[in-house]
Amino acid sequence: MYDALVIGGGPVGSYIARGLSSKGHTVGVLEKSPEGKKKICCTGIISKHCYQSYLADKDLILKKGRSAKVYSPSGTLLGLNHKEDQAYIIDRISLDSAMAADAGDAGVEYLHNCTARNLEITKDHVRLDYQKGSQLRTSEAKTVIIACGFNSGLFKKTGISKPKNYTIGAQIEVHHRDVEEIEIYTGKHIAPGFFGWLVPLDNKKALVGLMSKYTPNKYLKGFLYLLKEKGKIDVNGDTPAYRGITLQPPKRTYGERFIVVGDAAGQVKPLTGGGIYFGLVCADIAVNNIDNALKEGDLRSVKLAAYEKEWKIKLNKELRICRLAHGIYSRLNNRQLDRIFDISKDSGIVDEIITSNELEFDFHSRIIRKAIAFPTIAKLLSRGIAQ
Ligand SMILES: Cc1cc2nc3c(=O)[nH]c(=O)nc-3n(C[C@H](O)[C@H](O)[C@H](O)COP(=O)(O)OP(=O)(O)OC[C@H]3O[C@@H](n4cnc5c(N)ncnc54)[C@H](O)[C@@H]3O)c2cc1C
């Protein structure tokens, strides 16, 4: 029997597995993908702070960025230019492999090609049924960490509900034509409630993607057409990938002998769908709490509640403000969005925010507060709320 079984060998699951193993616990990771390279639907943009805090010992950076071009629905351009690099684009496939290699070096056992199917929580252990090929197998552990990303379907057994507030991310690799900065496109016709992105990497490769709860394939097709018409990209025969993103945590992220972490727990920025940083922040909290609970031999729900309390102290206010802002943004029509771009451009709001200390890549609520302090923006947004 393992001390801890982690379901999901993504960045969050592998980080937790390594952390627990380094503290002397026996840890297994159940991962449904085969060992080695897998196709992952993620752009891999993280803050410099995230990189330095969690990944500095790894060679993952494809490109650094200090500027971006943001387009309004009708094409007004807002340039975001910072003096220093703000964003690092990392090789997302290598991130998963590097995190898993670290965990393996720390003694974690990986069960690849194994899909968790059923979770049975008993008084003194957890029974996990998983499928490997056509065989159904079972493994046991004192505790389970659910880090399997979006919508695992396992949650029924744990009483954790399926996410209601979610979106679907769609992304494809293309060739770009001399695009130098990250470009963001807004508007209901691009990605209702969200935005589309064109992220140039080196070697002429670029990632084009967007988020939309409904028909993301249709919007991606339209977006690719638009970028081709603008002469920005050529398609290269790649097929699009799609993945769900949970935008709101479930009611509870812990229970008897288990906790939920990362995308599975909705620890994701609601305005952008970025979840690597918040997932890793919560993974640290998870490691400390599970280590403590294992050492004390107390894995009861009331003990593991401390994990949720701690991560919510750190992130809940941020998540709530950003969800609210996302709700308002989603209700704005293209005309209102255009107007906000015009005001922002003419008034110098953007430059003011960028040069102030409020700009923080990972915490958007400070930028939101700063933006709504401008009466013209606040008035426009309140019209969005009233709709
Ligand atoms: C299009 C798109 C672009 C994105 N871009 C960014 C970005 O630029 N920056 C950013 O920070 N975030 C981004 N994200 C979000 C980011 O990818 C996630 O937040 C991050 O991957 C969360 O990590 P995780 O370990 O919690 O989950 P995941 O990375 O989803 O890992 C879960 C793992 O569990 C495995 N698994 C699932 N079910 C089972 C099962 N039943 N049994 C066994 N294994 C299972 C999966 O194979 C997977 O390896 C993007 C997401 C999308 C969809």
The ligand as a MOL file (V3000), in Angstrom:
LIG
                    3D

  0  0  0     0  0            999 V3000
M  V30 BEGIN CTAB
M  V30 COUNTS 53 58 0 0 0
M  V30 BEGIN ATOM
M  V30 1 C -5.7790 25.8580 -24.7940 0
M  V30 2 C -5.2030 26.0150 -23.4010 0
M  V30 3 C -4.1630 26.9180 -23.1940 0
M  V30 4 C -3.6400 27.0830 -21.9080 0
M  V30 5 N -2.6050 27.9600 -21.7280 0
M  V30 6 C -2.1090 28.1780 -20.4920 0
M  V30 7 C -1.0350 29.0870 -20.2930 0
M  V30 8 O -0.5360 29.7020 -21.2380 0
M  V30 9 N -0.5840 29.2640 -19.0270 0
M  V30 10 C -1.1320 28.6060 -17.9420 0
M  V30 11 O -0.7030 28.8310 -16.8100 0
M  V30 12 N -2.1200 27.7110 -18.1280 0
M  V30 13 C -2.6120 27.4800 -19.3630 0
M  V30 14 N -3.6220 26.5560 -19.5500 0
M  V30 15 C -4.0950 25.7970 -18.3720 0
M  V30 16 C -3.0570 24.7770 -17.9600 0
M  V30 17 O -2.7810 23.9220 -19.0340 0
M  V30 18 C -3.5820 23.9910 -16.7520 0
M  V30 19 O -3.9400 24.9170 -15.7540 0
M  V30 20 C -2.5510 23.0220 -16.1920 0
M  V30 21 O -2.2540 22.0380 -17.1200 0
M  V30 22 C -3.0900 22.3880 -14.9220 0
M  V30 23 O -2.2420 21.3700 -14.4930 0
M  V30 24 P -2.8190 20.0950 -13.7060 0
M  V30 25 O -1.6180 19.2730 -13.3850 0
M  V30 26 O -3.7380 20.5330 -12.6450 0
M  V30 27 O -3.7350 19.3440 -14.7740 0
M  V30 28 P -3.3550 18.7050 -16.1710 0
M  V30 29 O -2.2000 19.3940 -16.7820 0
M  V30 30 O -4.6400 18.6510 -16.9260 0
M  V30 31 O -2.8790 17.2450 -15.7970 0
M  V30 32 C -3.7940 16.2370 -15.4540 0
M  V30 33 C -3.1800 14.8910 -15.7910 0
M  V30 34 O -4.0690 13.8830 -15.3450 0
M  V30 35 C -4.1590 12.8730 -16.3250 0
M  V30 36 N -5.4660 12.2250 -16.1240 0
M  V30 37 C -6.7030 12.7350 -16.3520 0
M  V30 38 N -7.6620 11.8760 -16.0050 0
M  V30 39 C -7.0290 10.7750 -15.5300 0
M  V30 40 C -7.4780 9.5170 -15.0140 0
M  V30 41 N -8.7850 9.2480 -14.8860 0
M  V30 42 N -6.5500 8.6130 -14.6330 0
M  V30 43 C -5.2280 8.8790 -14.7520 0
M  V30 44 N -4.7410 10.0400 -15.2370 0
M  V30 45 C -5.6230 10.9880 -15.6100 0
M  V30 46 C -4.0180 13.6090 -17.6490 0
M  V30 47 O -3.5630 12.7710 -18.6710 0
M  V30 48 C -2.9910 14.6820 -17.2870 0
M  V30 49 O -1.6630 14.2770 -17.5310 0
M  V30 50 C -4.1640 26.3480 -20.8110 0
M  V30 51 C -5.1970 25.4200 -21.0370 0
M  V30 52 C -5.7210 25.2640 -22.3100 0
M  V30 53 C -6.8270 24.2790 -22.5150 0
M  V30 END ATOM
M  V30 BEGIN BOND
M  V30 1 1 1 2
M  V30 2 1 2 3
M  V30 3 2 2 52
M  V30 4 2 3 4
M  V30 5 1 4 5
M  V30 6 1 4 50
M  V30 7 2 5 6
M  V30 8 1 6 7
M  V30 9 1 6 13
M  V30 10 2 7 8
M  V30 11 1 7 9
M  V30 12 1 9 10
M  V30 13 2 10 11
M  V30 14 1 10 12
M  V30 15 2 12 13
M  V30 16 1 13 14
M  V30 17 1 14 15
M  V30 18 1 14 50
M  V30 19 1 15 16
M  V30 20 1 16 17
M  V30 21 1 16 18
M  V30 22 1 18 19
M  V30 23 1 18 20
M  V30 24 1 20 21
M  V30 25 1 20 22
M  V30 26 1 22 23
M  V30 27 1 23 24
M  V30 28 2 24 25
M  V30 29 1 24 26
M  V30 30 1 24 27
M  V30 31 1 27 28
M  V30 32 2 28 29
M  V30 33 1 28 30
M  V30 34 1 28 31
M  V30 35 1 31 32
M  V30 36 1 32 33
M  V30 37 1 33 34
M  V30 38 1 33 48
M  V30 39 1 34 35
M  V30 40 1 35 36
M  V30 41 1 35 46
M  V30 42 1 36 37
M  V30 43 1 36 45
M  V30 44 2 37 38
M  V30 45 1 38 39
M  V30 46 1 39 40
M  V30 47 2 39 45
M  V30 48 1 40 41
M  V30 49 2 40 42
M  V30 50 1 42 43
M  V30 51 2 43 44
M  V30 52 1 44 45
M  V30 53 1 46 47
M  V30 54 1 46 48
M  V30 55 1 48 49
M  V30 56 2 50 51
M  V30 57 1 51 52
M  V30 58 1 52 53
M  V30 END BOND
M  V30 END CTAB
M  END
